[in-house]
Amino acid sequence: MTVAETGQPRVRVKPPRDTGQHDAGWVTYLVISLVTLGSVFPLYYTIVMASHTNAEMSSANPPWVPSTSLFSNIKAALAIAPLNKGLLNSLVVSSVVTLGTVALCTLAGFAFAKLRFRGSNLLLAICIGTMMVPMQMGVIPLYMLMARLGLAGHLSAVILPTLVTAFGVFFMRQYISSAVPDELIEAAYIDGAGPFRVFWSVVVPAVRPAMAVLAMLTFLMSWNDFFWPIIVLSSQNPTVQVSFQSLATGYAPQQSIIMAGTIYGTVPVLVVFALLGRQIVGGIMQGAVKG
């Protein structure tokens, strides 16, 4: 019997609308789990090595679970290397460099993104081009400059050359270009605000996630920097990365004490990541959505 014969209207069932959201399958969870385990395992095994004696780690069957010698190994590391002095110096250097980099790079990014002045494209190209020059090429002139200024051996010799980075300027310029509409800037100018008032009241609130990401990356790079501090600083005034080399002296360095010192020097970085982690993830996700 046909529809015309029955007299009932034909009902067409619409397919479900594609919202762009799909359930993650077990393969996705498996890949994420493997990547997570691969990322966490080096830190875990460092803790395992730091919590055993050197004889236990050198045995034929090395342990895979933590033990109880962590604090005694940290105490031994503190007796060998000036880790507390290095931690204090690294905290000062990384904090000042992070604050300076975030402030100056945000200002420069705002100028390149929203201000119109002659030669801005050329200056931006030169700024980006400096990222292609290896730091090793400028070490000798930079050291001679610091020595003539009387800063060799002082923490300011580590801080001053890294207060502004080309990566930070380019990163903030790109984020400000996409996150702050030109109409909002023009409305602020019409209301009588100057460039610095626009920067502080309009731009800064809109780019806080990007500033948090830049702060975290800058703090990590400054904390982990070893090459320039070991050249320009003395052994009596080291950063934490430079003080680690004191743990590896001798004919047979004890790996457990070296790992314990490494754990001791990593704690501040983990604290900073815990404090800024939500801002970093939020900034990355916001940038991904905008992209």
C-alpha positions, -999 to +999 in steps of 0.1 A: +000+000+000+014+034-010+014+067+009-011+082-016-034+053-008-032+056+030-034+095+029-008+099+057+020+125+052+055+112+047+078+119+077+114+126+069+139+120+098+167+145+099+202+132+106+217+144+139+234+178+137+272+177+137+283+199+166+320+193+160+324+175+193+333+138+192+338+113+219+374+104+224+381+067+217+403+043+237+431+049+212+431+086+222+433+078+259+460+052+252+482+077+233+476+104+260+485+079+287+517+068+270+528+104+264+520+113+301+540+083+314+569+091+291+569+127+303+567+119+340+590+089+341+623+109+340+612+130+370+600+098+388+633+079+383+653+110+394+634+108+427+641+071+429+678+076+423+679+105+448+662+084+475+687+055+474+724+052+482+750+051+455+757+014+462+720+005+458+718+023+425+750+006+413+738-030+420+730-055+393+692-050+400+686-013+404+655-003+424+624+010+408+606+024+439+617+053+461+634+047+494+642+067+526+676+082+519+663+113+500+668+139+528+702+125+538+714+127+502+701+163+500+720+171+532+751+156+516+746+177+484+742+209+505+775+201+522+794+197+489+779+225+467+767+260+475+731+251+465+714+276+489+735+304+475+727+293+440+690+290+447+689+325+461+708+340+431+687+321+406+655+333+423+667+369+421+679+366+385+648+347+372+623+370+390+639+402+377+644+389+342+608+376+341+593+409+353+615+429+329+608+407+300+570+406+304+568+444+309+591+455+281+580+428+256+544+437+262+551+474+256+571+466+224+544+442+212+518+469+217+539+494+197+544+470+168+508+458+168+487+490+173+509+521+168+517+535+134+553+549+130+578+551+103+601+520+099+580+497+122+581+468+097+619+472+092+625+473+130+602+442+135+621+423+108+655+432+124+641+421+158+629+388+145+662+383+126+682+384+158+666+351+168+686+334+140+720+345+154+735+319+178+743+333+212+778+318+210+787+344+183+781+373+207+797+358+239+831+375+236+818+410+228+792+407+255+817+396+281+841+425+271+812+449+274+803+436+309+839+437+320+843+474+308+811+483+327+826+466+358+797+441+360+816+408+354+811+385+383+779+402+394+743+391+389+735+422+369+757+408+341+733+379+338+701+401+342+708+430+318+714+411+285+682+391+289+657+417+299+642+418+264+639+389+240+630+389+203+608+359+209+589+377+236+584+408+214+571+388+185+549+366+207+532+396+224+529+414+191+510+385+175+487+380+205+478+417+208+471+419+171+445+391+174+431+397+209+426+435+209+403+450+182+414+482+165+379+496+172+385+493+210+418+512+207+401+539+186+373+542+211+397+547+239+416+575+219+382+592+212+375+592+250+407+612+255+431+584+266+468+586+257+489+557+245+501+546+280+465+549+294+453+527+265+481+502+271+474+500+308+436+501+308+427+483+276+456+462+264+470+447+296+436+433+309+430+416+275+465+399+272+470+386+308+469+350+296+497+356+271+517+375+297+513+345+321+526+321+293+555+344+285+563+348+323+564+310+327+586+304+296+610+332+306+613+320+342+621+285+330+647+296+304+663+320+330+664+293+357+678+266+334+704+289+317+739+275+323+760+287+294+762+325+300+762+324+339+791+300+340+811+324+319+804+357+335+799+346+372+825+336+397+824+303+416+817+321+448+786+338+434+769+311+412+734+304+400+719+270+409+727+255+375+764+265+379+765+252+415+754+218+402+788+213+386+804+212+421+784+179+428+801+162+398+837+167+409+859+139+419+870+106+403+837+088+409+808+112+414+780+098+435+749+098+412+725+096+442+738+129+456+738+146+422+701+136+417+692+147+452+708+181+445+689+183+412+656+176+430+664+203+455+670+228+427+639+218+408+614+225+436+611+263+429+603+256+393+575+232+402+561+258+426+560+284+399+543+260+375+517+251+401+509+288+407+507+298+370+495+265+355+459+275+352+468+308+335+492+290+311+466+264+300+439+291+297+462+312+275+472+283+253+435+273+248+425+308+241+452+312+215+442+279+200+405+290+197+414+323+182+437+306+157 
